[in-house]
Amino acid sequence: MADTQYILPNDIGVSSLDCREAFRLLSPTERLYAHHLSRAAWYGGLAVLLQTSPEAPYIYALLSRLFRAQDPDELRQHALAEGLTEEEYQAFLVYAAGVYSNMGNYKSFGDTKFVPNLPKEKLERVILGSKAAQQHPGEVRGLWQTCGELMFSLEPRLRHLGLGKEGITTYFSGDCTMEDAKLAQDFLDSQNLSAYNTRLFKAVDQDGKPCYEVRLASVLGTEPALDSEMTSKLKSHEFRGSRFQVTRGDYAPILHKVVEHLEKAKTYAANSHQEQMLAQYIESFTQGSIEAHKRGSRFWIQDKGPIVESYIGFIESYRDPFGSRGEFEGFVAMVNKAMSAKFERLVASAEQLLKELPWPPAFEKDKFLTPDFTSLDVLTFAGSGIPAGINIPNYDDLRQTEGFKNVSLGNVLAVAYATQREKLTFLEEEDKDLYIRWKGPSFDVQVGLHELLGHGSGKLFVQDEKGAFNFDQKTVINPETGEQIQSWYRSGETWDSKFSTIASSYEECRAESVGLYLCLHPQVLEIFGFEGADAEDVIYVNWLNMVRAGLLALEFYTPEASNWRQAHMQARFVILRVLLEAGEGLVTITPTTGSDGRPDARVRLDRSKIRSVGKPALERFLRRLQVLKSTGDVSGGRALYEGYAAVTDAPPECFLSLRDTVLLRKESRKLIVQPNTRLEGSEVQLLEYEASAAGLIRSFSERFPEDGPELEEVLTQLATADAQFWKGPCEAPSGQA
């Protein structure tokens, strides 16, 4: 059997998202709006399979065919008859649920491959003897032949997502290196093109000169279009001795379905902001234009306090090894009014709280653009995983001048972060009950501060295309050097393009640090209803949770490649290092032996020193983070951040040894079962499923009732068309074009 690092355990936690009451309160028109937005999100989410690994689309198609022909209970009888044990069949169900939940065979949180925890030959017997194989023998056998080996392979390069020799990615062709990624980013910057909706494919021309295809995601391909904004970009460019061909049409059949349902949603929009927002999203996905998506995002920002909230597009760049390309995601949710009222009070206090942050006023935005901040109950979240909170849009120019929105996903928090005492690792016994009682409330506070005042704070110093600066060069002083500002962002440069591989993690670290820093402010805790001893317990558990999370983060570090696989967890480890460096016994980590005789560890936080030792250390660190970000000082930012992110076995902590202990006692991230909506006549029904691997599989089996087989064929055709770029899986399965 595989190393436990690369399997999902049979007892993995599975929870169902509860949005029944919020959905019940929607009007018929709001339900229709939510339904069509959900359909658009689910269709678009299929693109993530093509953004993950060469084999992921085939695995998805194979599983979908299996479970459409036989539901999990029926397939179980066949599997047991084929000689599988109950445990082996459950392992297969957990694997299938994991593929659906992560939209691929790599964990969305950590980018590690996971494989079925049963013998390959047994799974082969189940698949080739299934009802699906009897109905479509050529297709099912062809799919298995295409993805079976890769489904189980743990060849070193395939264990993690990464670029070049570091791992596998389908954002880039298999022969691309980090140097190619940097060259492509410079090319995109020179053309004022965003990388968010692109992939990069490398070839060599007849003269041995490298040539690159930059492919934009769009419904349209080579067809002529009236939109000169994009057509002027779609051509061959010479750049630094290489040829770049800008094309479009990536994921075209999938985005066609997205656009179809966005058009239908427009009919049920509540106001003109929503109508114009959807019109621009349609334009963006049709033409391949990020500028159109930005225009849609402007209307989205202006749509304050909607009953049904949503966002859709190529959004987060965490899984691009270079840190610039966005994974497709789409969410639809309904407002939770009680928690939203607390967030509104936090927004009302934001301008005052921003003054508490430890950097000079010149490093803060000229005007705080009051955002929406709501607690939402998620109906649909399509993509590779579901976060606890979101601060979007990610476009720097919009965030600086137009504003942003914050959302906290209340029903996700309720299920994803529930904790059982017996599964609590690395805490002192006397801390466990306190931790369980206050983890939820403290996390509400941390998410609120992280999203609103973490991601929502700070200014980028920019020189525009006309040479004008958005700061006073003569008077603004760098508080770290005492000198005038020496560096800034030029026109076309963004935070992501400039800081590339560390951008996501660095920004998450800054936001987490703001949350820890500002939770010490009495006004913040009063807003959330905590005073006196309760407020002190919330602070203690929030800091303790961050310290523990920093230790747990070691699971996501790869010693062989000396790199981190998850931005948020790297950020938490960095904060742990900062607090350990503060000294004076603020934080200690003690290796121990568990009651089972195996290595263990305990983290301790001295609550009496949080303000006297922890706060000043965090203050110094936060100021440096912000100054380096504001000034676009990449070399300084990398030196600071990568220094704290380094994992060694140097005493006293011996982090590499502690990593072995963390892996030994790790708990897998929960899988979340989401409902479906179905249109029956003119009414929208909510379909819910049990909290189990089988329930999660059923939710996906019923997700595309009208066109499931067609979608699977589309996915395998798209994967096969590009298979040459990974020199791997990939002859077309029998029965596939």
C-alpha positions as MATLAB code, in Angstrom:
seq = 'MADTQYILPNDIGVSSLDCREAFRLLSPTERLYAHHLSRAAWYGGLAVLLQTSPEAPYIYALLSRLFRAQDPDELRQHALAEGLTEEEYQAFLVYAAGVYSNMGNYKSFGDTKFVPNLPKEKLERVILGSKAAQQHPGEVRGLWQTCGELMFSLEPRLRHLGLGKEGITTYFSGDCTMEDAKLAQDFLDSQNLSAYNTRLFKAVDQDGKPCYEVRLASVLGTEPALDSEMTSKLKSHEFRGSRFQVTRGDYAPILHKVVEHLEKAKTYAANSHQEQMLAQYIESFTQGSIEAHKRGSRFWIQDKGPIVESYIGFIESYRDPFGSRGEFEGFVAMVNKAMSAKFERLVASAEQLLKELPWPPAFEKDKFLTPDFTSLDVLTFAGSGIPAGINIPNYDDLRQTEGFKNVSLGNVLAVAYATQREKLTFLEEEDKDLYIRWKGPSFDVQVGLHELLGHGSGKLFVQDEKGAFNFDQKTVINPETGEQIQSWYRSGETWDSKFSTIASSYEECRAESVGLYLCLHPQVLEIFGFEGADAEDVIYVNWLNMVRAGLLALEFYTPEASNWRQAHMQARFVILRVLLEAGEGLVTITPTTGSDGRPDARVRLDRSKIRSVGKPALERFLRRLQVLKSTGDVSGGRALYEGYAAVTDAPPECFLSLRDTVLLRKESRKLIVQPNTRLEGSEVQLLEYEASAAGLIRSFSERFPEDGPELEEVLTQLATADAQFWKGPCEAPSGQA';
ca = [
       0.000    0.000    0.000;
       1.038    3.579   -0.580;
       2.687    5.893    1.953;
      -0.082    7.396    4.117;
       0.961   10.835    2.863;
      -0.499    9.912   -0.535;
      -3.810    8.299    0.407;
      -7.077    9.513    1.880;
      -7.954    7.392    4.948;
     -11.182    5.404    5.113;
     -12.267    7.323    8.219;
     -11.785   10.747    6.598;
     -14.267   13.327    7.877;
     -17.170   14.087    5.537;
     -19.658   16.901    6.217;
     -22.678   18.250    4.354;
     -23.163   21.961    3.733;
     -26.421   23.089    5.325;
     -28.082   25.937    3.438;
     -31.693   24.753    3.590;
     -33.053   27.619    5.671;
     -31.241   30.316    3.689;
     -32.487   28.780    0.425;
     -36.054   28.530    1.778;
     -36.087   32.291    2.420;
     -35.295   33.128   -1.223;
     -38.082   34.348   -3.499;
     -38.881   32.273   -6.623;
     -36.956   34.769   -8.779;
     -33.949   34.712   -6.442;
     -33.983   30.916   -6.561;
     -33.917   30.953  -10.375;
     -31.038   33.452  -10.315;
     -29.139   31.256   -7.831;
     -29.896   28.103   -9.847;
     -28.491   29.379  -13.140;
     -25.442   30.899  -11.445;
     -24.865   27.528   -9.755;
     -25.105   25.727  -13.087;
     -22.579   28.164  -14.581;
     -20.239   27.565  -11.623;
     -20.483   23.772  -11.779;
     -19.844   23.683  -15.526;
     -16.889   26.046  -15.218;
     -15.476   24.024  -12.324;
     -14.814   21.162  -14.762;
     -12.002   23.274  -16.259;
     -10.060   22.662  -13.029;
      -9.569   19.042  -14.125;
      -7.702   20.366  -17.170;
      -5.721   22.766  -14.947;
      -4.493   20.029  -12.582;
      -2.891   16.958  -14.177;
      -2.862   15.276  -17.619;
      -4.784   12.278  -16.290;
      -7.385   14.076  -14.133;
     -10.022   14.497  -16.921;
      -9.825   10.776  -17.760;
     -10.135    9.726  -14.111;
     -13.183   11.982  -13.710;
     -14.775   10.577  -16.884;
     -14.121    6.994  -15.788;
     -15.587    7.512  -12.303;
     -18.601    9.348  -13.691;
     -19.387    6.521  -16.113;
     -19.029    3.911  -13.366;
     -21.355    5.637  -10.908;
     -23.925    6.684  -13.502;
     -24.427    3.017  -14.401;
     -24.375    1.759  -10.787;
     -24.788    3.818   -7.648;
     -22.276    3.192   -4.811;
     -24.473    0.577   -3.065;
     -25.060   -1.405   -6.266;
     -21.399   -1.223   -7.299;
     -20.459   -2.438   -3.808;
     -22.181   -5.797   -4.408;
     -20.229   -6.245   -7.633;
     -16.943   -5.205   -5.959;
     -17.365   -7.703   -3.094;
     -18.180  -10.426   -5.606;
     -14.932   -9.554   -7.408;
     -12.989  -10.242   -4.222;
     -12.627   -6.788   -2.659;
     -12.940   -6.508    1.100;
     -15.327   -3.966    2.629;
     -12.290   -1.854    3.579;
     -10.934   -1.915    0.028;
     -14.259   -0.897   -1.471;
     -14.597    1.917    1.065;
     -11.065    3.024    0.100;
     -12.205    3.222   -3.526;
     -15.282    5.285   -2.578;
     -13.090    7.657   -0.541;
     -10.701    7.999   -3.496;
     -13.575    8.769   -5.896;
     -15.064   11.276   -3.446;
     -11.610   12.862   -3.144;
     -11.298   13.264   -6.924;
     -14.719   14.940   -7.097;
     -14.052   17.117   -4.060;
     -10.620   18.298   -5.284;
     -11.590   18.348   -8.980;
      -8.622   16.144   -9.726;
      -6.215   13.645   -8.176;
      -4.102   16.229   -6.293;
      -5.175   17.727   -2.971;
      -6.361   21.304   -3.348;
      -4.819   22.046    0.036;
      -1.172   21.019   -0.267;
      -0.959   20.028   -3.941;
      -0.010   16.437   -3.057;
      -1.118   13.535   -5.210;
      -3.454   10.961   -3.682;
      -3.871    7.426   -4.996;
      -6.414    4.624   -4.374;
      -5.632    2.695   -1.195;
      -6.229   -0.756   -2.682;
      -4.391   -3.052   -5.116;
      -4.498   -1.854   -8.725;
      -5.435   -5.268  -10.104;
      -8.475   -5.459   -7.808;
      -9.722   -2.042   -8.895;
      -9.168   -3.060  -12.514;
     -11.436   -6.101  -12.021;
     -14.162   -3.907  -10.539;
     -13.976   -1.402  -13.393;
     -13.767   -3.865  -16.290;
     -16.535   -6.035  -14.848;
     -18.857   -3.119  -14.044;
     -22.196   -2.369  -15.665;
     -20.605    0.701  -17.312;
     -18.038   -1.583  -18.969;
     -20.773   -3.936  -20.129;
     -22.703   -1.016  -21.659;
     -19.679    0.726  -23.234;
     -16.797   -1.778  -23.201;
     -14.471    0.095  -25.591;
     -14.826    3.443  -23.857;
     -14.426    2.179  -20.288;
     -11.455   -0.044  -21.175;
      -9.907    2.848  -23.122;
     -10.293    5.242  -20.179;
      -8.743    2.712  -17.805;
      -5.825    2.065  -20.169;
      -5.224    5.813  -20.430;
      -5.309    6.727  -16.733;
      -4.884    3.489  -14.738;
      -1.091    3.627  -14.469;
      -1.004    7.339  -13.699;
      -3.821    6.972  -11.175;
      -1.524    4.798   -9.027;
       1.918    6.146   -9.968;
       3.996    7.747   -7.223;
       7.045    8.351   -9.376;
       8.892   11.201   -7.587;
       8.039   13.937  -10.096;
       4.343   13.009   -9.974;
       3.941   13.236   -6.190;
       3.338   16.988   -6.141;
       2.227   19.809   -8.375;
       5.169   21.860   -9.591;
       7.097   23.138  -12.577;
       9.805   21.316  -14.550;
      11.550   18.657  -12.485;
       9.773   19.833   -9.308;
       6.400   18.295  -10.151;
       3.514   18.118  -12.590;
       1.309   20.980  -13.757;
      -0.960   21.534  -16.733;
      -0.701   25.334  -16.559;
       2.564   24.778  -18.480;
       3.688   22.140  -20.980;
       5.961   19.516  -19.465;
       9.161   20.989  -20.908;
       8.658   24.457  -19.376;
      11.030   25.625  -16.643;
      10.867   28.480  -14.174;
      13.000   30.497  -16.632;
      10.337   29.983  -19.321;
       7.663   31.107  -16.858;
       9.620   34.280  -16.036;
      10.200   35.063  -19.727;
       6.499   34.534  -20.460;
       5.530   36.845  -17.592;
       7.816   39.566  -18.947;
       6.228   39.088  -22.381;
       2.698   39.313  -20.932;
       3.647   42.459  -19.010;
       5.026   44.004  -22.191;
       1.688   43.376  -23.946;
      -0.391   44.454  -20.931;
      -1.948   40.982  -20.898;
      -2.947   39.261  -17.663;
      -1.789   35.693  -17.001;
      -4.937   34.875  -15.015;
      -6.797   33.066  -17.838;
      -3.774   31.670  -19.700;
      -1.736   28.513  -20.077;
       1.741   28.311  -21.616;
       2.849   25.669  -24.143;
       6.443   25.478  -25.367;
       7.808   24.099  -28.632;
      10.933   24.469  -30.758;
      10.750   25.760  -34.332;
      12.688   24.461  -37.362;
      15.681   26.631  -36.485;
      15.835   25.277  -32.949;
      14.470   28.535  -31.559;
      11.972   28.334  -28.685;
       8.410   29.301  -29.510;
       5.612   29.619  -27.013;
       1.841   29.479  -27.276;
       0.059   31.700  -24.767;
      -3.473   30.309  -24.835;
      -6.357   32.349  -23.415;
      -9.492   30.733  -22.015;
     -12.492   31.625  -24.204;
     -15.477   30.322  -26.123;
     -14.177   31.856  -29.343;
     -11.122   30.442  -31.062;
      -9.843   31.642  -34.400;
     -13.191   33.079  -35.470;
     -13.088   36.766  -36.415;
     -14.641   38.955  -33.743;
     -15.759   42.527  -33.512;
     -13.874   43.002  -30.256;
     -10.670   44.784  -31.283;
      -9.523   44.772  -27.629;
      -8.637   41.074  -28.007;
      -8.169   40.540  -31.734;
      -5.265   42.972  -31.824;
      -3.439   40.730  -29.316;
      -4.055   37.442  -31.167;
      -0.927   37.228  -33.301;
       2.705   36.225  -33.335;
       5.171   38.386  -31.374;
       8.974   38.380  -31.297;
      10.265   38.889  -27.749;
      13.860   38.569  -26.530;
      14.807   36.122  -29.266;
      11.748   33.903  -28.849;
       8.428   33.780  -30.644;
       5.197   34.100  -28.678;
       1.929   33.174  -30.386;
      -1.138   34.455  -28.508;
      -4.148   32.211  -29.183;
      -7.470   31.576  -27.499;
     -10.172   28.936  -27.189;
      -8.911   27.067  -24.109;
     -11.760   25.149  -22.424;
     -14.101   26.499  -25.174;
     -16.927   23.901  -24.929;
     -16.958   24.175  -21.123;
     -17.057   27.980  -21.159;
     -19.859   27.820  -23.741;
     -21.989   26.074  -21.073;
     -20.950   28.691  -18.494;
     -22.014   31.531  -20.792;
     -25.318   29.815  -21.577;
     -26.319   29.821  -17.904;
     -24.984   33.310  -17.194;
     -27.301   34.510  -20.000;
     -30.217   32.737  -18.295;
     -29.251   34.161  -14.886;
     -29.351   37.678  -16.355;
     -33.113   37.298  -16.827;
     -33.539   36.993  -13.057;
     -31.008   39.642  -11.958;
     -32.201   41.880   -9.110;
     -30.772   45.138  -10.498;
     -28.786   46.745  -13.308;
     -25.468   46.186  -11.503;
     -26.032   42.433  -11.655;
     -27.158   42.608  -15.295;
     -24.075   44.585  -16.344;
     -21.805   42.388  -14.228;
     -23.094   39.251  -15.956;
     -22.893   40.881  -19.394;
     -19.193   41.611  -18.814;
     -18.500   38.106  -17.482;
     -20.143   36.729  -20.627;
     -17.928   39.006  -22.715;
     -14.860   37.891  -20.756;
     -15.488   34.161  -21.144;
     -16.536   34.545  -24.781;
     -13.611   36.691  -25.918;
     -10.904   35.655  -23.442;
     -10.694   39.173  -22.019;
      -9.533   39.771  -18.437;
     -10.277   43.481  -18.973;
     -13.949   42.549  -19.472;
     -13.808   40.483  -16.277;
     -12.408   43.528  -14.478;
     -15.312   45.604  -15.772;
     -17.702   42.940  -14.504;
     -15.912   42.996  -11.157;
     -16.444   46.771  -10.932;
     -20.209   46.239  -11.243;
     -19.942   43.394   -8.739;
     -18.239   45.681   -6.188;
     -21.025   48.240   -6.721;
     -23.741   45.619   -6.127;
     -23.909   46.204   -2.365;
     -25.656   43.756   -0.060;
     -27.322   41.417   -2.583;
     -29.548   38.642   -1.260;
     -27.809   36.175   -3.598;
     -24.053   36.760   -3.789;
     -21.764   35.193   -6.378;
     -18.427   35.476   -8.139;
     -17.029   33.465  -11.037;
     -13.881   33.324  -13.131;
     -10.167   32.490  -13.107;
      -9.534   33.775   -9.605;
      -6.875   32.335   -7.272;
      -3.285   31.728   -8.379;
      -2.197   29.453   -5.495;
      -1.773   26.332   -7.660;
       0.183   27.904  -10.502;
       3.829   27.053   -9.653;
       4.769   30.543  -10.858;
       1.896   32.204   -8.975;
       0.183   34.153  -11.785;
      -2.440   31.913  -13.444;
      -5.899   31.681  -11.922;
      -7.796   28.492  -11.191;
     -11.436   28.550  -12.242;
     -13.905   28.908   -9.398;
     -17.478   29.993   -8.983;
     -19.604   30.384   -5.883;
     -23.229   31.174   -5.118;
     -24.389   31.953   -1.598;
     -27.130   33.563    0.493;
     -26.681   36.188    3.200;
     -26.593   35.183    6.886;
     -28.027   38.353    8.431;
     -27.044   37.867   12.087;
     -23.305   37.388   11.500;
     -23.332   39.969    8.688;
     -24.494   42.590   11.191;
     -21.283   42.030   13.210;
     -19.169   42.338   10.096;
     -20.968   45.569    9.176;
     -19.968   46.999   12.564;
     -16.382   45.928   11.882;
     -16.510   47.719    8.502;
     -17.832   50.856   10.235;
     -14.778   50.795   12.528;
     -12.300   49.932    9.769;
     -10.888   53.410    9.120;
     -10.158   53.863   12.813;
      -8.619   50.375   13.113;
      -6.409   50.885   10.050;
      -4.664   53.674   11.977;
      -3.615   51.075   14.555;
      -1.562   49.143   11.990;
       2.201   49.563   12.427;
       3.149   51.470    9.286;
       3.132   55.193    8.418;
      -0.068   56.716    6.924;
       1.649   57.156    3.530;
       1.792   53.354    3.247;
      -1.987   53.086    3.575;
      -4.490   53.625    0.750;
      -5.349   57.295    0.173;
      -8.999   56.535    0.871;
     -10.508   53.477    2.475;
     -13.181   52.317    0.044;
     -15.864   50.926    2.330;
     -16.506   47.360    1.178;
     -19.372   44.964    1.549;
     -18.635   42.418    4.268;
     -21.187   39.684    4.647;
     -21.471   36.253    6.181;
     -22.825   33.879    3.581;
     -24.300   30.402    3.555;
     -22.850   28.682    0.504;
     -25.200   26.992   -1.930;
     -22.496   26.172   -4.493;
     -18.720   26.424   -4.482;
     -17.215   24.928   -7.628;
     -13.460   24.572   -7.967;
     -10.806   22.524   -6.192;
     -11.802   23.417   -2.630;
     -13.863   25.674   -0.394;
     -12.202   28.457    1.646;
     -13.465   29.900    4.922;
     -13.428   33.491    3.709;
     -12.698   35.472    0.568;
     -11.457   38.975   -0.223;
     -11.915   39.733   -3.923;
     -11.394   40.814   -6.654;
      -7.666   40.068   -6.819;
      -6.922   42.757   -9.401;
      -4.513   45.224   -7.753;
      -5.681   48.239   -9.763;
      -9.338   47.676   -8.784;
      -8.513   47.031   -5.138;
      -6.505   50.252   -4.891;
      -9.033   52.517   -6.643;
     -12.478   50.841   -6.714;
     -12.499   48.688   -3.596;
     -13.314   45.066   -2.900;
     -15.749   42.788   -1.090;
     -15.222   40.495    1.866;
     -17.222   37.379    2.521;
     -17.093   34.902    5.373;
     -18.592   31.529    4.486;
     -20.548   30.755    7.630;
     -21.863   27.282    6.858;
     -18.404   26.226    5.665;
     -16.848   27.425    8.931;
     -19.512   25.541   10.875;
     -18.617   22.144    9.401;
     -15.011   22.416    8.261;
     -13.538   23.638   11.538;
     -15.537   21.624   14.072;
     -13.054   19.792   16.319;
     -13.259   16.521   18.276;
     -11.213   16.446   21.492;
      -9.731   13.001   20.847;
      -8.399   14.172   17.475;
      -6.751   17.324   18.836;
      -2.996   17.005   18.372;
       0.016   18.871   19.795;
      -1.821   20.750   22.575;
      -1.385   20.545   26.337;
      -4.281   18.719   28.015;
      -5.259   21.838   29.980;
      -5.643   23.803   26.734;
      -7.908   21.353   24.892;
     -11.291   22.189   26.420;
     -10.639   25.922   26.145;
      -9.535   25.441   22.533;
     -12.679   23.507   21.581;
     -14.938   26.078   23.249;
     -13.373   29.151   21.659;
     -11.907   27.966   18.349;
     -15.088   28.755   16.380;
     -15.651   32.260   17.823;
     -11.943   33.128   17.600;
     -11.888   31.987   13.987;
     -14.833   34.277   13.178;
     -12.781   37.179   14.556;
      -9.620   36.113   12.705;
     -11.421   35.638    9.363;
     -13.085   39.037    9.713;
      -9.826   40.843   10.437;
      -7.814   38.799    7.918;
     -10.171   39.515    5.021;
     -11.228   43.111    5.753;
      -8.152   44.710    7.310;
      -5.491   42.228    6.221;
      -6.136   41.900    2.503;
      -7.957   45.240    2.533;
      -5.059   47.307    3.871;
      -1.848   48.709    2.472;
      -0.896   50.786   -0.546;
       1.221   49.872   -3.566;
       3.488   52.661   -4.802;
       2.934   52.918   -8.568;
       4.302   54.934  -11.470;
       1.718   54.892  -14.277;
       2.285   54.758  -18.037;
       2.469   58.572  -18.157;
       5.211   58.666  -15.540;
       3.005   60.006  -12.732;
       3.458   58.646   -9.190;
       0.681   57.873   -6.699;
       2.916   58.982   -3.797;
       5.054   62.028   -3.058;
       8.624   61.050   -3.914;
      10.067   63.954   -1.941;
       8.288   63.509    1.378;
       7.512   59.797    1.764;
      10.219   58.114    3.840;
      10.898   54.393    4.133;
      10.609   53.737    7.912;
      13.030   50.801    7.662;
      15.868   52.797    6.054;
      15.053   56.426    6.921;
      15.537   57.284    3.234;
      13.286   58.306    0.350;
      11.473   55.569   -1.589;
      13.896   53.829   -3.972;
      11.615   51.302   -5.730;
       7.995   50.998   -6.891;
       5.689   49.270   -9.404;
       5.958   50.325  -13.029;
       2.986   50.412  -15.400;
       1.834   46.856  -16.173;
       3.484   45.351  -13.088;
       1.274   43.790  -10.411;
       1.877   42.293   -7.003;
       1.496   38.753   -8.454;
       3.694   39.343  -11.496;
       6.453   41.029   -9.474;
       6.599   38.744   -6.427;
       5.486   35.670   -8.451;
       6.263   32.454   -6.539;
       6.048   33.999   -3.043;
       3.218   36.489   -3.754;
       0.289   34.377   -2.522;
       1.953   33.098    0.635;
       3.507   36.476    1.525;
       0.104   38.181    1.232;
      -1.621   35.461    3.288;
       1.064   35.898    5.952;
       0.502   39.661    6.010;
      -3.272   39.185    6.362;
      -2.926   36.534    9.096;
      -0.503   38.782   10.984;
      -2.946   41.713   10.797;
      -5.635   39.436   12.268;
      -3.438   38.408   15.204;
      -2.285   41.977   15.781;
      -5.712   43.628   15.708;
      -7.534   40.940   17.705;
      -5.719   42.449   20.704;
      -7.776   45.622   20.243;
     -10.694   45.729   22.754;
     -12.999   47.436   20.246;
     -12.698   44.502   17.840;
     -13.690   41.972   20.467;
     -16.613   44.136   21.627;
     -17.933   44.188   18.035;
     -18.067   40.390   18.122;
     -19.685   40.409   21.552;
     -16.699   39.451   23.747;
     -15.600   41.282   26.874;
     -13.578   40.596   30.022;
     -12.395   37.021   30.575;
     -14.181   35.775   27.443;
     -12.333   38.330   25.312;
      -8.998   37.217   26.799;
      -9.848   33.563   26.043;
     -10.693   34.447   22.426;
      -7.329   36.212   22.041;
      -5.453   33.319   23.640;
      -7.126   30.654   21.489;
      -6.659   32.723   18.324;
      -2.909   33.012   18.959;
      -2.668   29.393   20.141;
      -4.462   28.220   17.000;
      -1.955   30.111   14.835;
       0.998   28.617   16.703;
      -0.436   25.085   16.365;
      -1.237   25.724   12.691;
       2.389   26.727   12.142;
       3.495   23.327   13.442;
       0.833   21.442   11.435;
       2.045   23.347    8.359;
       5.165   21.158    8.213;
       3.027   18.510    6.483;
       3.035   20.796    3.427;
       6.810   21.213    3.192;
       8.771   18.985    0.781;
      12.353   18.470    2.054;
      13.532   16.848   -1.204;
      12.740   20.009   -3.175;
      13.100   22.457   -0.254;
       9.755   24.041   -1.102;
       6.288   24.661    0.286;
       3.155   23.274   -1.389;
       0.501   25.425    0.262;
       0.508   29.212    0.574;
      -1.638   29.540    3.719;
       0.314   26.892    5.626;
       3.687   28.369    4.663;
       2.355   31.709    5.947;
       1.420   30.167    9.301;
       4.814   28.512    9.670;
       6.479   31.874    9.048;
       4.382   33.445   11.832;
       5.334   30.591   14.163;
       9.017   31.312   13.398;
       8.522   35.030   14.115;
       6.902   34.278   17.488;
       9.573   31.710   18.411;
      12.259   34.259   17.535;
      10.617   36.722   19.945;
      11.999   34.538   22.733;
      11.339   34.955   26.468;
       9.357   31.703   26.490;
       6.437   33.165   24.529;
       6.190   29.975   22.446;
       7.813   26.617   23.147;
       7.628   23.319   21.238;
       8.548   20.225   23.242;
       9.070   16.767   21.666;
       7.386   14.054   23.740;
       6.278   10.440   23.466;
       2.556    9.802   23.031;
       0.469    7.295   24.989;
       0.823    4.976   21.966;
       4.613    4.989   22.338;
       5.163    6.961   19.152;
       6.830   10.393   18.823;
       4.644   13.358   19.720;
       5.052   17.049   20.537;
       3.372   19.796   22.559;
       3.112   23.489   21.772;
       2.771   25.968   24.598;
       1.910   29.659   24.400;
       2.502   31.822   27.472;
      -0.657   33.927   27.513;
       0.874   36.410   29.956;
       3.454   37.403   27.302;
       1.197   37.825   24.250;
       1.021   41.614   24.640;
       4.451   42.269   26.142;
       6.524   39.993   23.861;
       4.319   38.757   21.011;
       2.788   42.052   19.976;
       6.085   43.997   19.547;
       7.616   41.122   17.558;
       4.580   40.954   15.283;
       4.579   44.741   14.944;
       8.174   44.808   13.667;
       7.560   41.953   11.280;
       4.306   43.406    9.917;
       5.892   46.792    9.254;
       8.693   45.163    7.257;
       6.229   43.048    5.260;
       4.160   46.087    4.310;
       7.067   48.386    3.456;
       8.639   45.775    1.170;
       5.277   45.120   -0.480;
       4.418   48.818   -0.940;
       7.781   49.563   -2.530;
       7.824   46.459   -4.740;
      11.186   45.496   -3.221;
      11.313   41.911   -4.501;
      14.869   41.106   -3.384;
      14.244   42.436    0.129;
      10.851   40.709    0.320;
      12.295   37.378   -0.780;
      15.208   37.599    1.657;
      12.878   38.310    4.577;
      10.167   35.826    3.707;
      12.269   32.935    2.490;
      14.516   33.341    5.515;
      11.603   32.742    7.890;
      10.126   30.016    5.649;
      13.332   27.923    5.681;
      12.888   24.514    7.320;
      16.023   22.991    8.868;
      16.944   20.577   11.625;
      18.834   23.227   13.546;
      18.184   23.177   17.309;
      16.325   23.946   19.414;
      13.215   23.296   17.273;
      14.656   20.697   14.816;
      11.807   21.309   12.381;
      12.701   18.530    9.918;
      12.467   15.980   12.726;
       9.238   17.583   13.944;
       7.882   17.218   10.395;
       8.129   13.417   10.741;
       6.050   13.649   13.923;
       3.486   15.887   12.218;
       3.159   13.411    9.309;
       2.772   10.562   11.774;
      -0.178   12.270   13.476;
      -1.742   14.282   10.654;
      -5.508   14.371   10.123;
      -6.836   14.611    6.576;
      -8.820   17.658    5.569;
     -12.564   17.042    5.549;
     -14.520   16.408    2.383;
     -17.608   18.578    1.966;
     -20.817   17.393    0.310;
     -22.713   20.135   -1.517;
     -26.352   20.164   -2.596;
     -27.684   20.417   -6.144;
     -30.467   22.604   -7.484;
     -32.897   21.269  -10.041;
     -35.398   23.133  -12.182;
     -38.793   21.413  -12.162;
     -41.194   23.410  -14.308;
     -40.699   26.976  -13.117;
     -39.664   25.989   -9.567;
     -36.180   25.322   -8.242;
     -35.754   22.369   -5.903;
     -32.881   21.886   -3.463;
     -31.442   18.348   -3.476;
     -29.402   17.372   -0.411;
     -27.156   14.361    0.222;
     -25.865   12.416    3.189;
     -22.512   13.246    4.745;
     -20.509   10.268    3.442;
     -18.191    9.387    0.587;
     -21.140    7.675   -1.123;
     -23.302   10.780   -0.599;
     -20.628   12.994   -2.144;
     -20.406   10.646   -5.155;
     -24.209   10.697   -5.568;
     -24.190   14.503   -5.531;
     -21.814   14.487   -8.514;
     -23.667   11.670  -10.301;
     -26.775   13.877  -10.226;
     -24.982   17.160  -10.965;
     -25.206   16.999  -14.778;
     -28.379   14.985  -15.495;
     -28.917   16.390  -19.001;
     -25.433   16.151  -20.468;
     -23.111   14.083  -18.265;
     -21.831   11.746  -21.048;
     -21.352   14.699  -23.413;
     -19.265   16.559  -20.799;
     -17.071   13.525  -20.180;
     -16.420   13.235  -23.916;
     -15.611   16.947  -24.108;
     -13.138   16.658  -21.208;
     -11.324   13.650  -22.663;
     -11.186   15.239  -26.132;
      -9.675   18.430  -24.699;
      -7.172   16.418  -22.639;
      -6.217   14.261  -25.622;
      -5.726   17.293  -27.883;
      -3.028   18.601  -25.509;
      -1.584   15.238  -24.401;
       1.522   15.761  -26.562;
       2.667   18.515  -24.205;
       3.233   16.092  -21.331;
       4.652   13.188  -23.377;
       2.631   10.909  -21.215;
      -0.702    9.402  -20.702;
      -2.052    9.929  -23.758;
      -3.354    8.260  -26.732;
      -7.037    8.825  -27.217;
      -9.107    6.216  -25.395;
     -10.999    3.871  -27.634;
     -14.319    5.416  -28.505;
     -13.011    8.963  -27.945;
     -12.240   11.369  -30.771;
];
